[in-house]
Amino acid sequence: MKTARAAGMYAVGALWGFRTAEELKSNGAEVLIEAPTEVLKLL
């Protein structure tokens, strides 16, 4: 998340990874997704 934010990108957190929702949000995630197909809604 920090790298995406530092690069000026829209940070998307994936809830199926190693980090919790709280950890993703506190590190800059602008949105959290639960499934890969949810990325399509963001395009």
mmCIF file as Biopython writes it, N, C-alpha, C and O atoms, coordinates in Angstrom:
data_model
#
loop_
_atom_site.group_PDB
_atom_site.id
_atom_site.type_symbol
_atom_site.label_atom_id
_atom_site.label_alt_id
_atom_site.label_comp_id
_atom_site.label_asym_id
_atom_site.label_entity_id
_atom_site.label_seq_id
_atom_site.pdbx_PDB_ins_code
_atom_site.Cartn_x
_atom_site.Cartn_y
_atom_site.Cartn_z
_atom_site.occupancy
_atom_site.B_iso_or_equiv
_atom_site.auth_seq_id
_atom_site.auth_asym_id
_atom_site.pdbx_PDB_model_num
ATOM 1   N N  . MET A ? 1  ? 0.804   -1.150  0.000   1.0 0.0 1  A 1 
ATOM 2   C CA . MET A ? 1  ? 0.000   0.000   0.000   1.0 0.0 1  A 1 
ATOM 3   C C  . MET A ? 1  ? 0.873   1.248   0.000   1.0 0.0 1  A 1 
ATOM 4   O O  . MET A ? 1  ? 0.605   2.199   -0.735  1.0 0.0 1  A 1 
ATOM 5   N N  . LYS A ? 2  ? 1.892   1.244   0.807   1.0 0.0 2  A 1 
ATOM 6   C CA . LYS A ? 2  ? 2.737   2.442   0.887   1.0 0.0 2  A 1 
ATOM 7   C C  . LYS A ? 2  ? 3.419   2.723   -0.447  1.0 0.0 2  A 1 
ATOM 8   O O  . LYS A ? 2  ? 3.561   3.885   -0.828  1.0 0.0 2  A 1 
ATOM 9   N N  . THR A ? 3  ? 3.838   1.697   -1.155  1.0 0.0 3  A 1 
ATOM 10  C CA . THR A ? 3  ? 4.487   1.890   -2.452  1.0 0.0 3  A 1 
ATOM 11  C C  . THR A ? 3  ? 3.504   2.438   -3.464  1.0 0.0 3  A 1 
ATOM 12  O O  . THR A ? 3  ? 3.835   3.353   -4.217  1.0 0.0 3  A 1 
ATOM 13  N N  . ALA A ? 4  ? 2.306   1.894   -3.492  1.0 0.0 4  A 1 
ATOM 14  C CA . ALA A ? 4  ? 1.279   2.389   -4.418  1.0 0.0 4  A 1 
ATOM 15  C C  . ALA A ? 4  ? 0.968   3.849   -4.135  1.0 0.0 4  A 1 
ATOM 16  O O  . ALA A ? 4  ? 0.898   4.656   -5.062  1.0 0.0 4  A 1 
ATOM 17  N N  . ARG A ? 5  ? 0.783   4.195   -2.889  1.0 0.0 5  A 1 
ATOM 18  C CA . ARG A ? 5  ? 0.471   5.584   -2.516  1.0 0.0 5  A 1 
ATOM 19  C C  . ARG A ? 5  ? 1.622   6.516   -2.876  1.0 0.0 5  A 1 
ATOM 20  O O  . ARG A ? 5  ? 1.398   7.609   -3.398  1.0 0.0 5  A 1 
ATOM 21  N N  . ALA A ? 6  ? 2.853   6.089   -2.599  1.0 0.0 6  A 1 
ATOM 22  C CA . ALA A ? 6  ? 4.019   6.920   -2.896  1.0 0.0 6  A 1 
ATOM 23  C C  . ALA A ? 6  ? 4.171   7.158   -4.390  1.0 0.0 6  A 1 
ATOM 24  O O  . ALA A ? 6  ? 4.713   8.182   -4.806  1.0 0.0 6  A 1 
ATOM 25  N N  . ALA A ? 7  ? 3.695   6.213   -5.202  1.0 0.0 7  A 1 
ATOM 26  C CA . ALA A ? 7  ? 3.782   6.340   -6.653  1.0 0.0 7  A 1 
ATOM 27  C C  . ALA A ? 7  ? 2.578   7.084   -7.231  1.0 0.0 7  A 1 
ATOM 28  O O  . ALA A ? 7  ? 2.482   7.265   -8.445  1.0 0.0 7  A 1 
ATOM 29  N N  . GLY A ? 8  ? 1.662   7.515   -6.363  1.0 0.0 8  A 1 
ATOM 30  C CA . GLY A ? 8  ? 0.495   8.235   -6.825  1.0 0.0 8  A 1 
ATOM 31  C C  . GLY A ? 8  ? -0.579  7.342   -7.425  1.0 0.0 8  A 1 
ATOM 32  O O  . GLY A ? 8  ? -1.439  7.809   -8.172  1.0 0.0 8  A 1 
ATOM 33  N N  . MET A ? 9  ? -0.528  6.063   -7.099  1.0 0.0 9  A 1 
ATOM 34  C CA . MET A ? 9  ? -1.482  5.096   -7.639  1.0 0.0 9  A 1 
ATOM 35  C C  . MET A ? 9  ? -2.666  4.926   -6.688  1.0 0.0 9  A 1 
ATOM 36  O O  . MET A ? 9  ? -2.590  5.276   -5.510  1.0 0.0 9  A 1 
ATOM 37  N N  . TYR A ? 10 ? -3.751  4.387   -7.218  1.0 0.0 10 A 1 
ATOM 38  C CA . TYR A ? 10 ? -4.933  4.067   -6.427  1.0 0.0 10 A 1 
ATOM 39  C C  . TYR A ? 10 ? -4.661  2.730   -5.753  1.0 0.0 10 A 1 
ATOM 40  O O  . TYR A ? 10 ? -4.528  1.712   -6.433  1.0 0.0 10 A 1 
ATOM 41  N N  . ALA A ? 11 ? -4.577  2.719   -4.439  1.0 0.0 11 A 1 
ATOM 42  C CA . ALA A ? 11 ? -4.191  1.524   -3.691  1.0 0.0 11 A 1 
ATOM 43  C C  . ALA A ? 11 ? -5.403  0.634   -3.408  1.0 0.0 11 A 1 
ATOM 44  O O  . ALA A ? 11 ? -6.370  1.063   -2.779  1.0 0.0 11 A 1 
ATOM 45  N N  . VAL A ? 12 ? -5.333  -0.610  -3.882  1.0 0.0 12 A 1 
ATOM 46  C CA . VAL A ? 12 ? -6.407  -1.589  -3.686  1.0 0.0 12 A 1 
ATOM 47  C C  . VAL A ? 12 ? -5.876  -2.727  -2.825  1.0 0.0 12 A 1 
ATOM 48  O O  . VAL A ? 12 ? -4.882  -3.365  -3.171  1.0 0.0 12 A 1 
ATOM 49  N N  . GLY A ? 13 ? -6.540  -2.975  -1.710  1.0 0.0 13 A 1 
ATOM 50  C CA . GLY A ? 13 ? -6.131  -4.052  -0.817  1.0 0.0 13 A 1 
ATOM 51  C C  . GLY A ? 13 ? -6.885  -5.334  -1.112  1.0 0.0 13 A 1 
ATOM 52  O O  . GLY A ? 13 ? -8.104  -5.315  -1.284  1.0 0.0 13 A 1 
ATOM 53  N N  . ALA A ? 14 ? -6.174  -6.443  -1.171  1.0 0.0 14 A 1 
ATOM 54  C CA . ALA A ? 14 ? -6.775  -7.760  -1.431  1.0 0.0 14 A 1 
ATOM 55  C C  . ALA A ? 14 ? -6.940  -8.502  -0.112  1.0 0.0 14 A 1 
ATOM 56  O O  . ALA A ? 14 ? -5.962  -8.780  0.581   1.0 0.0 14 A 1 
ATOM 57  N N  . LEU A ? 15 ? -8.181  -8.819  0.227   1.0 0.0 15 A 1 
ATOM 58  C CA . LEU A ? 15 ? -8.458  -9.458  1.508   1.0 0.0 15 A 1 
ATOM 59  C C  . LEU A ? 15 ? -8.122  -10.939 1.557   1.0 0.0 15 A 1 
ATOM 60  O O  . LEU A ? 15 ? -8.254  -11.558 2.613   1.0 0.0 15 A 1 
ATOM 61  N N  . TRP A ? 16 ? -7.694  -11.521 0.453   1.0 0.0 16 A 1 
ATOM 62  C CA . TRP A ? 16 ? -7.316  -12.939 0.457   1.0 0.0 16 A 1 
ATOM 63  C C  . TRP A ? 16 ? -5.819  -13.122 0.661   1.0 0.0 16 A 1 
ATOM 64  O O  . TRP A ? 16 ? -5.305  -14.234 0.538   1.0 0.0 16 A 1 
ATOM 65  N N  . GLY A ? 17 ? -5.127  -12.051 0.968   1.0 0.0 17 A 1 
ATOM 66  C CA . GLY A ? 17 ? -3.679  -12.118 1.154   1.0 0.0 17 A 1 
ATOM 67  C C  . GLY A ? 17 ? -3.285  -12.338 2.608   1.0 0.0 17 A 1 
ATOM 68  O O  . GLY A ? 17 ? -4.043  -12.910 3.391   1.0 0.0 17 A 1 
ATOM 69  N N  . PHE A ? 18 ? -2.107  -11.882 2.952   1.0 0.0 18 A 1 
ATOM 70  C CA . PHE A ? 18 ? -1.536  -12.110 4.275   1.0 0.0 18 A 1 
ATOM 71  C C  . PHE A ? 18 ? -1.863  -11.023 5.283   1.0 0.0 18 A 1 
ATOM 72  O O  . PHE A ? 18 ? -1.533  -11.166 6.460   1.0 0.0 18 A 1 
ATOM 73  N N  . ARG A ? 19 ? -2.504  -9.937  4.857   1.0 0.0 19 A 1 
ATOM 74  C CA . ARG A ? 19 ? -2.761  -8.799  5.736   1.0 0.0 19 A 1 
ATOM 75  C C  . ARG A ? 19 ? -4.246  -8.684  6.068   1.0 0.0 19 A 1 
ATOM 76  O O  . ARG A ? 19 ? -5.106  -9.084  5.283   1.0 0.0 19 A 1 
ATOM 77  N N  . THR A ? 20 ? -4.526  -8.136  7.234   1.0 0.0 20 A 1 
ATOM 78  C CA . THR A ? 20 ? -5.917  -7.932  7.641   1.0 0.0 20 A 1 
ATOM 79  C C  . THR A ? 20 ? -6.454  -6.649  7.008   1.0 0.0 20 A 1 
ATOM 80  O O  . THR A ? 20 ? -5.691  -5.815  6.521   1.0 0.0 20 A 1 
ATOM 81  N N  . ALA A ? 21 ? -7.765  -6.509  7.024   1.0 0.0 21 A 1 
ATOM 82  C CA . ALA A ? 21 ? -8.398  -5.305  6.484   1.0 0.0 21 A 1 
ATOM 83  C C  . ALA A ? 21 ? -7.890  -4.068  7.218   1.0 0.0 21 A 1 
ATOM 84  O O  . ALA A ? 21 ? -7.605  -3.046  6.593   1.0 0.0 21 A 1 
ATOM 85  N N  . GLU A ? 22 ? -7.777  -4.156  8.518   1.0 0.0 22 A 1 
ATOM 86  C CA . GLU A ? 22 ? -7.310  -3.021  9.314   1.0 0.0 22 A 1 
ATOM 87  C C  . GLU A ? 22 ? -5.892  -2.621  8.927   1.0 0.0 22 A 1 
ATOM 88  O O  . GLU A ? 22 ? -5.579  -1.436  8.811   1.0 0.0 22 A 1 
ATOM 89  N N  . GLU A ? 23 ? -5.045  -3.616  8.731   1.0 0.0 23 A 1 
ATOM 90  C CA . GLU A ? 23 ? -3.654  -3.350  8.371   1.0 0.0 23 A 1 
ATOM 91  C C  . GLU A ? 23 ? -3.565  -2.721  6.981   1.0 0.0 23 A 1 
ATOM 92  O O  . GLU A ? 23 ? -2.792  -1.786  6.770   1.0 0.0 23 A 1 
ATOM 93  N N  . LEU A ? 24 ? -4.352  -3.229  6.038   1.0 0.0 24 A 1 
ATOM 94  C CA . LEU A ? 24 ? -4.361  -2.668  4.689   1.0 0.0 24 A 1 
ATOM 95  C C  . LEU A ? 24 ? -4.828  -1.214  4.708   1.0 0.0 24 A 1 
ATOM 96  O O  . LEU A ? 24 ? -4.196  -0.350  4.100   1.0 0.0 24 A 1 
ATOM 97  N N  . LYS A ? 25 ? -5.931  -0.944  5.404   1.0 0.0 25 A 1 
ATOM 98  C CA . LYS A ? 25 ? -6.458  0.419   5.464   1.0 0.0 25 A 1 
ATOM 99  C C  . LYS A ? 25 ? -5.487  1.363   6.155   1.0 0.0 25 A 1 
ATOM 100 O O  . LYS A ? 25 ? -5.285  2.486   5.692   1.0 0.0 25 A 1 
ATOM 101 N N  . SER A ? 26 ? -4.883  0.928   7.252   1.0 0.0 26 A 1 
ATOM 102 C CA . SER A ? 26 ? -3.975  1.806   7.989   1.0 0.0 26 A 1 
ATOM 103 C C  . SER A ? 26 ? -2.704  2.106   7.204   1.0 0.0 26 A 1 
ATOM 104 O O  . SER A ? 26 ? -1.988  3.057   7.517   1.0 0.0 26 A 1 
ATOM 105 N N  . ASN A ? 27 ? -2.425  1.298   6.186   1.0 0.0 27 A 1 
ATOM 106 C CA . ASN A ? 27 ? -1.242  1.523   5.360   1.0 0.0 27 A 1 
ATOM 107 C C  . ASN A ? 27 ? -1.564  2.151   4.011   1.0 0.0 27 A 1 
ATOM 108 O O  . ASN A ? 27 ? -0.702  2.220   3.135   1.0 0.0 27 A 1 
ATOM 109 N N  . GLY A ? 28 ? -2.817  2.615   3.839   1.0 0.0 28 A 1 
ATOM 110 C CA . GLY A ? 28 ? -3.122  3.401   2.656   1.0 0.0 28 A 1 
ATOM 111 C C  . GLY A ? 28 ? -4.079  2.823   1.643   1.0 0.0 28 A 1 
ATOM 112 O O  . GLY A ? 28 ? -4.298  3.443   0.603   1.0 0.0 28 A 1 
ATOM 113 N N  . ALA A ? 29 ? -4.663  1.658   1.895   1.0 0.0 29 A 1 
ATOM 114 C CA . ALA A ? 29 ? -5.615  1.106   0.927   1.0 0.0 29 A 1 
ATOM 115 C C  . ALA A ? 29 ? -6.821  2.030   0.809   1.0 0.0 29 A 1 
ATOM 116 O O  . ALA A ? 29 ? -7.423  2.412   1.812   1.0 0.0 29 A 1 
ATOM 117 N N  . GLU A ? 30 ? -7.162  2.379   -0.410  1.0 0.0 30 A 1 
ATOM 118 C CA . GLU A ? 30 ? -8.323  3.230   -0.634  1.0 0.0 30 A 1 
ATOM 119 C C  . GLU A ? 30 ? -9.596  2.411   -0.733  1.0 0.0 30 A 1 
ATOM 120 O O  . GLU A ? 30 ? -10.687 2.911   -0.459  1.0 0.0 30 A 1 
ATOM 121 N N  . VAL A ? 31 ? -9.459  1.164   -1.122  1.0 0.0 31 A 1 
ATOM 122 C CA . VAL A ? 31 ? -10.592 0.247   -1.221  1.0 0.0 31 A 1 
ATOM 123 C C  . VAL A ? 31 ? -10.081 -1.153  -0.955  1.0 0.0 31 A 1 
ATOM 124 O O  . VAL A ? 31 ? -8.920  -1.466  -1.215  1.0 0.0 31 A 1 
ATOM 125 N N  . LEU A ? 32 ? -10.970 -2.002  -0.428  1.0 0.0 32 A 1 
ATOM 126 C CA . LEU A ? 32 ? -10.631 -3.400  -0.178  1.0 0.0 32 A 1 
ATOM 127 C C  . LEU A ? 32 ? -11.532 -4.270  -1.045  1.0 0.0 32 A 1 
ATOM 128 O O  . LEU A ? 32 ? -12.719 -3.987  -1.203  1.0 0.0 32 A 1 
ATOM 129 N N  . ILE A ? 33 ? -10.956 -5.330  -1.605  1.0 0.0 33 A 1 
ATOM 130 C CA . ILE A ? 33 ? -11.740 -6.250  -2.417  1.0 0.0 33 A 1 
ATOM 131 C C  . ILE A ? 33 ? -11.622 -7.654  -1.840  1.0 0.0 33 A 1 
ATOM 132 O O  . ILE A ? 33 ? -10.607 -8.012  -1.243  1.0 0.0 33 A 1 
ATOM 133 N N  . GLU A ? 34 ? -12.680 -8.446  -2.028  1.0 0.0 34 A 1 
ATOM 134 C CA . GLU A ? 34 ? -12.711 -9.804  -1.493  1.0 0.0 34 A 1 
ATOM 135 C C  . GLU A ? 34 ? -12.448 -10.872 -2.543  1.0 0.0 34 A 1 
ATOM 136 O O  . GLU A ? 34 ? -12.151 -12.016 -2.199  1.0 0.0 34 A 1 
ATOM 137 N N  . ALA A ? 35 ? -12.554 -10.513 -3.824  1.0 0.0 35 A 1 
ATOM 138 C CA . ALA A ? 35 ? -12.343 -11.467 -4.915  1.0 0.0 35 A 1 
ATOM 139 C C  . ALA A ? 35 ? -11.690 -10.753 -6.084  1.0 0.0 35 A 1 
ATOM 140 O O  . ALA A ? 35 ? -11.950 -9.571  -6.305  1.0 0.0 35 A 1 
ATOM 141 N N  . PRO A ? 36 ? -10.851 -11.445 -6.834  1.0 0.0 36 A 1 
ATOM 142 C CA . PRO A ? 36 ? -10.155 -10.821 -7.966  1.0 0.0 36 A 1 
ATOM 143 C C  . PRO A ? 36 ? -11.102 -10.166 -8.985  1.0 0.0 36 A 1 
ATOM 144 O O  . PRO A ? 36 ? -10.755 -9.148  -9.585  1.0 0.0 36 A 1 
ATOM 145 N N  . THR A ? 37 ? -12.268 -10.734 -9.177  1.0 0.0 37 A 1 
ATOM 146 C CA . THR A ? 37 ? -13.202 -10.159 -10.157 1.0 0.0 37 A 1 
ATOM 147 C C  . THR A ? 37 ? -13.696 -8.777  -9.764  1.0 0.0 37 A 1 
ATOM 148 O O  . THR A ? 37 ? -14.181 -8.033  -10.617 1.0 0.0 37 A 1 
ATOM 149 N N  . GLU A ? 38 ? -13.584 -8.421  -8.499  1.0 0.0 38 A 1 
ATOM 150 C CA . GLU A ? 38 ? -14.008 -7.097  -8.058  1.0 0.0 38 A 1 
ATOM 151 C C  . GLU A ? 38 ? -13.139 -5.990  -8.628  1.0 0.0 38 A 1 
ATOM 152 O O  . GLU A ? 38 ? -13.554 -4.831  -8.651  1.0 0.0 38 A 1 
ATOM 153 N N  . VAL A ? 39 ? -11.946 -6.324  -9.086  1.0 0.0 39 A 1 
ATOM 154 C CA . VAL A ? 39 ? -11.068 -5.328  -9.700  1.0 0.0 39 A 1 
ATOM 155 C C  . VAL A ? 39 ? -11.742 -4.733  -10.949 1.0 0.0 39 A 1 
ATOM 156 O O  . VAL A ? 39 ? -11.573 -3.552  -11.252 1.0 0.0 39 A 1 
ATOM 157 N N  . LEU A ? 40 ? -12.489 -5.549  -11.649 1.0 0.0 40 A 1 
ATOM 158 C CA . LEU A ? 40 ? -13.153 -5.093  -12.879 1.0 0.0 40 A 1 
ATOM 159 C C  . LEU A ? 40 ? -14.098 -3.923  -12.619 1.0 0.0 40 A 1 
ATOM 160 O O  . LEU A ? 40 ? -14.247 -3.056  -13.480 1.0 0.0 40 A 1 
ATOM 161 N N  . LYS A ? 41 ? -14.726 -3.881  -11.474 1.0 0.0 41 A 1 
ATOM 162 C CA . LYS A ? 41 ? -15.626 -2.775  -11.115 1.0 0.0 41 A 1 
ATOM 163 C C  . LYS A ? 41 ? -14.879 -1.463  -10.952 1.0 0.0 41 A 1 
ATOM 164 O O  . LYS A ? 41 ? -15.463 -0.387  -11.077 1.0 0.0 41 A 1 
ATOM 165 N N  . LEU A ? 42 ? -13.591 -1.554  -10.672 1.0 0.0 42 A 1 
ATOM 166 C CA . LEU A ? 42 ? -12.785 -0.373  -10.411 1.0 0.0 42 A 1 
ATOM 167 C C  . LEU A ? 42 ? -12.198 0.239   -11.673 1.0 0.0 42 A 1 
ATOM 168 O O  . LEU A ? 42 ? -11.657 1.344   -11.635 1.0 0.0 42 A 1 
ATOM 169 N N  . LEU A ? 43 ? -12.299 -0.468  -12.782 1.0 0.0 43 A 1 
ATOM 170 C CA . LEU A ? 43 ? -11.704 0.016   -14.031 1.0 0.0 43 A 1 
ATOM 171 C C  . LEU A ? 43 ? -12.621 0.981   -14.739 1.0 0.0 43 A 1 
ATOM 172 O O  . LEU A ? 43 ? -12.279 1.487   -15.808 1.0 0.0 43 A 1 
#
